[in-house]
Amino acid sequence: MVNLELYRVFYTVAKCGSLTKAAEELYISQPAVSQAIKQLENQLGGKLFNRTHKGMELSETGGKQIFSTVEKALKLFDEAESKYSELKDTATGIVRICASDTVSTHVLIPYIKEYHAKYPNVNLILQNGTSSETIEMLKNGKGDIGFVNLPIDDSDINLSNTVMQLHDTFVANEKFAELFGDTIDLRRLQDYPLLMLELSTATRQAIVSFAHSHGIHLHPEIELASLELMTELAKNGIGIACIPKEFVNHELDAGSLKEIKTNPSLPARAIGLALPKQDNLTFAVKEFIKLIKGE
């Protein structure tokens, strides 16, 4: 097995031409330098230096034959260390962000805009996925930062903090005006055409679980994978959408959709910041996390 430090001692002795000077440059004792040279010679099976009155000279058939190669190799290793150090202290490279299209559109765009303006040399890669898909990407080393629907119980993921509170509600256009105004019994919506996310999503599962706990069964007429499409269908009177209020504030303000208040109301949820279970995050990733946290 190659011992890089032995070659570093060899290179320093050859460059300095002296065991004493090499020891000073390497901050080790002279006997340690001598021992390292002997160990490397034993490993290679040949003499690397000749001792002269001037100091240490590379041997013709040993040291001189490998010096240039060792010098190149050490420079490559030094460049690798410098590059890694740069990644820890400079925002360069790639940041892979895993999130659903909805979270990217309604939550992340302002952060991405600010981060890109501050660190234009960082390549941001947005990877679309549900919360479960996002977690798998983080666990498999395919993502650096993930945004997931809480709660999440996975010991292989670090949950950093809550990014945004979500309040699921029901919205519709004027076609369902009889439901506007007063708070209605949630059970009434069982008789109306509902638009909901697919059952495989954490959002839908949370809503279904809550409704079942009250003896209510909300069966959607149309299931979708996109909240944006659900919003458009609701605006066109196709059905009543179950959607986070935070994502349709514009439509509510404009009057193209109106909220249907229910009793009980759906419980609040949250989007959380998830990270791989590791500590060697690059400087670029750490800076994005600080931005999300408002630090």
C-alpha positions, 0 to 999 in steps of 0.5 A, spaced: 500 500 500 502 506 498 504 511 504 503 518 501 507 521 507 513 517 505 513 520 498 512 527 501 518 526 506 522 523 500 520 529 495 522 534 501 529 531 502 531 531 495 528 538 494 532 541 500 538 536 499 539 535 507 535 531 512 536 537 517 533 542 512 527 537 510 526 535 518 525 543 519 520 544 513 516 538 515 516 539 522 518 533 524 525 530 527 531 528 523 531 521 526 524 521 523 526 523 516 531 518 516 527 512 518 522 514 513 527 514 507 529 507 510 522 505 510 521 507 503 527 504 500 525 497 503 519 498 500 521 499 493 527 495 494 533 500 492 537 506 494 534 512 493 539 517 496 547 517 496 550 521 502 555 526 500 559 531 504 554 536 501 548 532 503 543 528 500 543 527 493 538 522 489 541 516 486 542 515 479 538 508 479 533 510 484 531 517 486 533 520 480 528 515 476 522 516 480 523 524 483 519 527 477 513 522 477 513 523 485 513 531 484 507 530 479 503 526 484 504 530 490 502 536 486 496 532 484 494 531 491 495 538 493 490 540 488 485 535 490 486 538 497 485 545 495 479 543 491 476 540 497 478 546 501 475 551 496 468 547 496 468 547 504 469 555 504 467 557 497 460 557 494 461 553 487 459 546 484 452 543 485 446 544 489 441 538 488 434 540 491 429 535 491 422 538 492 415 537 489 413 542 483 408 545 488 413 547 493 418 549 488 413 554 485 410 556 491 415 556 496 422 556 493 422 561 487 424 567 492 430 563 495 432 560 489 432 567 486 436 570 492 441 565 492 443 565 485 444 572 485 448 572 491 452 565 488 452 565 480 457 560 480 453 555 483 449 550 479 442 549 482 439 542 480 431 542 481 429 535 482 422 533 482 419 528 487 413 527 492 416 527 499 417 519 499 421 520 493 425 526 496 427 522 502 429 516 497 433 521 493 437 524 499 438 517 502 441 514 496 446 520 495 442 523 489 440 530 493 443 535 497 437 538 500 430 536 500 423 539 502 418 534 505 411 534 508 411 533 515 411 529 519 416 524 517 419 519 521 425 516 518 432 515 522 436 515 516 434 523 514 436 529 518 430 534 519 432 541 520 426 545 521 419 547 518 420 552 512 412 553 511 406 552 515 400 549 510 392 550 512 388 545 507 382 548 505 376 547 500 375 552 495 370 552 489 368 557 484 361 560 484 357 554 481 358 552 489 355 558 491 350 555 496 356 553 500 360 560 501 359 564 507 357 560 513 361 554 516 358 548 514 359 541 516 365 537 513 360 531 512 356 535 507 362 535 502 361 527 501 355 529 496 359 534 492 364 532 486 371 533 490 378 534 487 384 531 491 391 529 490 393 522 489 392 517 494 400 516 494 401 523 496 402 524 504 398 530 503 392 526 501 393 521 506 393 526 512 387 529 509 383 522 509 386 519 516 383 526 519 376 525 515 376 518 517 377 519 525 371 523 524 367 518 521 367 522 514 369 519 507 371 524 502 372 520 496 374 525 490 371 525 483 378 526 480 385 525 483 390 529 480 398 529 481 398 537 480 395 542 485 396 547 479 391 543 475 387 542 481 386 549 481 384 551 474 379 545 474 376 548 480 376 555 477 372 552 471 367 549 476 369 542 475 369 540 482 371 543 489 378 543 490 382 541 497 388 545 497 393 549 501 390 556 502 397 559 502 397 556 494 391 559 492 391 566 496 392 570 489 385 566 486 382 568 493 384 575 493 382 575 485 375 572 487 376 567 482 375 562 487 372 562 494 373 558 500 368 553 503 369 553 511 368 547 514 367 544 521 371 541 523 376 544 519 382 540 516 388 540 521 395 545 519 400 541 516 408 543 515 413 543 509 420 541 513 427 541 510 430 534 510 438 533 509 442 527 508 444 523 515 451 526 514 456 532 516 460 533 510 455 538 507 459 543 502 459 550 503 454 552 497 449 547 500 450 550 507 449 557 504 442 555 501 440 552 508 442 558 512 438 562 507 432 558 508 433 558 515 433 566 515 440 566 518 
